[in-house]
Amino acid sequence: MTNQYVPNYLAQSILVTLFCCLPLGIVAIIKASEVNSRLASGDYEGAVKASKEAKKFCWWSFGAGIIFIAIYFVLVVIAAVFGQ
């Protein structure tokens, strides 16, 4: 059972940290780095939990980035329309 693959989402965590939301991305990186260390210590359940949390924070960071971009574009359109 402990030889099963557990994704760590480290690459995704780094990407969402750089391009989406820094605070949530940092938490995702921390959780992603916990996966391999927990597997190495034999804590399979802890590794799975850390993997799920890393994935959750990746998605939250991505969503926050999308929301920020949408708000930015709305404000740009409002400024273009009313800022003549």
PyMOL commands that set and color helices and strands:
alter all, ss='L'
color gray80, all
select helices_A, chain A and resi 10-19+22-40+44-82
alter helices_A, ss='H'
color red, helices_A
deselect
rebuild
show_as cartoon
